[in-house]
Amino acid sequence: MNINISSLSFLLYSIAKADIIWPKYNQQCRDDAGPTYTDDEEAFGPNGKYHDKNSAAIPVLRDDGKCAPPLQSACQSRPNVRTAYLEGPISCGNRGWYCRIMPDDPAIWPPVALTGDLNFGHCNTTAAFEDAGYDRDGHCHGSSVDSTYYWWVRDHWHRGYNGNLRCCCGWKDGSSTPLYSRRIANRCDYRRLVTETENLEECRDANEDHNMGFDDIGCDAAKYEASQLGKPIPEDDSICWEVRKFGFYEGDG
């Protein structure tokens, strides 16, 4: 997918329009990185966003200048394209999503804390096909519930997991290449849904202690090793979206 610079410069920094109420409720747990969600107005001003500053994020638009299909509705309802790509709501039919953060050239976009928590390998190398724990390609995380996307992005943004963000619809099913197709990544962490009635004081970390991750499953070598080894993994732009220069940095956006 290529960046359409002219469309991007207009949409990304266009005059803010009316916003929707999103997220619908607070799912922030104690160990989530970054500022307390309920203090956002005080920290960033009325209608301010945590990514308004300290951001160099570049949402990748389609060649025709439109937003990626799972975010086209969000691009219509949110103040600008960057907010849509970093917050959603994503349109994955509530079949979930998975994101991969891959390191960029350190001279262009330093990884900060990303390389300290690499956790997956793409299903196109011998190492990844043979070892479900091979973890040198980037950081993978997903969920079976669409609304968790906002909370995962916010958390990993403030952790300094800086790199190229590539996300797609479909955790177990619901897309052409869901994570459980076992042809994208050999493992992936999971963020669970925090329900509206849950006591947030009792929620330590929605990313852990749920036994719902894509662990010890691995790539399906029998189906895909012969066709994918040494080649790009299948990427379907109709169900995916991308943000370059993802993550917090010490500068103004």
N, C-alpha and C positions, 0 to 999 in steps of 0.2 A: 504494500500500500504506500502510495506517495503522498507527500504533503502538498496541498494546493496553497501556495503562499498567499496569493491575493485574497482568496476567500478566507483563509485563516486569520490574516491580519484584521480583516473587517469584523469577523464573527467573534474572535477571541476577545477583542477589546472594544466591542460595540457598547453603546450606551445601555446601561442595565435596564431590563424590562421587568415587569412584575414577576414575582417568583411564586412558586407553590410552597405548601408546607411540606418540607422534606428535610430530614427523615421524619416519619410519622410519630416516632417516640424514641426515647433514649435507650440505646443498647450498649452503652459504654460500661465496661467492667473495670475493676480496680487496677489491673495490670496493663490496661491499654495505654499506649504512649501518647504524649501530647497533652494539651491543656484540657481541663475539665469541660465537657460539652455544655453543661449548664451555665458556664461562665463566658460563653462565646460572645454574647452581646457586650459584656463589659470589656472583654479582651480585644474584640475586633470592630466594635461599633454596631449600631443598628443595621441589620441585614448584611453584616460583614461575614466573610468566610475565612477559615484558617489558612487557605491557600491564596488569599489576596496578595499577601506579601511572602517573602522568603520562598518564592516559587519561580522556577524557570520552565515549568511544565508546558509541553507543546502537544495538544491533542492532534492526532493524525486524521485528516479528513480524506474522503474518497477523492478520486481523480476529478469527479464532477463538482467538487466543493461541498458536497453534502456530508453530514455526520454518518458514522458507521451505523448500519441498520438497527442494532440493539439499543442505540442511543438517539435515534432520530426523534422520538417522542420527547425525551429529556431535553434535547436541543431546542425544541419548540417551547417548552414550559419553564426552563431555567433561565437565569439572567444572561448567561453567556455560555459558549461552548466549553470552556475550561471547567466551569462548574458542572456542566452536564457530564463530562467525561470522568471527573474525579468524584462526583457524588451520586450520579444517577438521578432518578431511578432507572435502572437498566430494564430492558424488555426482553427477558429470557423465558417468558411464560411460566415463571416461578419453578423452572426446572434446574435452577442453579447456574453456577459460573465457576470458572477457574482462571487464575491469573498467574503469569510467570514474569518475574522481574529478572532480566538478564543484564549482566554488567556491560556498561559502555566503555569506550576508550577512556581510561582514567584522565588523559590530558584534556578531554572534552567535558566529561561528567564523572567526577570521582565517585566511587561506590560507597564511600563513608562506611556504614556498618553492614552493607550487603554481603560482602565476601566472608564475613564472620558467621553467616547463617545460610550458606548454600545448602539446598536440600533435595535437588533432583537432577536427573540426567534426561536429555531428550531421547526419544526412541528411534535413534538413527546411528548409534554407535555400539560397538561390541561390548564396551564396558556397561552401558545402560541395559542392553538386552540380557547380559549375563548376571548382572548384580542389581537387585531391586533397591539396594541401598547406595548405589553410585550417586554422588551428589556434587558435581563440579560445574553444572551448567547455569545455575541460578536458583532463585527461590520461588517455589510454587505454593499457592494457597487458593482454596476455593470453598464453596458451600453449595448445599442443595436448595438454599433459600435465597431469592433475589435480594431481599432487603438488607441482608448482611453486608452487601458490597460496600455501602457507604462506610460502615464501621471498620471493616478490614482496611480499606484504603487509608482512612484517617489514622489508624494505628500504625501501619507500616510506613506511611509518609513520615510520621514523627519519630520512628525508630531510625530513620536515616538509611533505609533500604533503597538506595538511590540507583537508578538504572533505567533500562527501557522496559516499560510495562506493556505486556501483551495479554489481553483477557479474551475469553470466549464463553459463549453460552453452553450449558450442558454439563452437569456434574456426573450423574449416572446415565442419563439419557436426555432426550429432548433437543438434540442437534445432530449435525452430520458427523461431528467428531467430539463426542463427549469425552470427558477425562477417562471414564471407565471403559472406553473403547480399547484402552491399553496400547494406543499407538502414538500418544503425544508425549507423556512424561512417565517415568518409572515410579514416582511417588509424589505426594502432594499433601500439604497440611490442610486442615479443615477448620472453618469458623462456624460454630453452631448459632442457631437463632436464640436470642435472648427474648423471651416473651414479654408482652406488655405488663403482665401481672407479676412478673418476677421481681424479687427484692434485689436491687442492684448492689446493695451492701454485701450480699452473700455471693455475688458473682465475682470471682477472682480473675478468671481469664477464659473468654469464650473460645479461644484458640487451642485450649488444652483440656485434658481430663474428660473427654467425651467418647473416646474410642471410635471415632467416625472418620478418621483420616484415611487417605489412600496410601496405606502402609503395607509393606511385605506382599505386594501384589505384582508390581513390576510391569514391564512391557511384554506384550504377547509375541514372543519370538517365533512361535510356530506360524502365526498368521502374517507377521509383518517384517521379520528380519530380512528376508530375501528381497523384498521390494523397497525397503526403506533404508537399509544399511548404507551409510555414506552419502545419503541424499537428504534434501530438506524434508522435514516432517510435513504432513498435509496441513495446510493452513487455509481455512475457509473464511474469506473476508466478509461473507454475508452474516456470520454469527460472531465475529470478533471485532475488537477495537484496540487501539494502541495509544499510549502516551509516551512521548520521548522526554528525557530529562525529568523523570519522575522522582519525587522526594524533596524533603526540606533542605534548603541551603541558606547560608548566611548572606542574603542579599535581597533586594526588593524585586518583586515580580513586575 
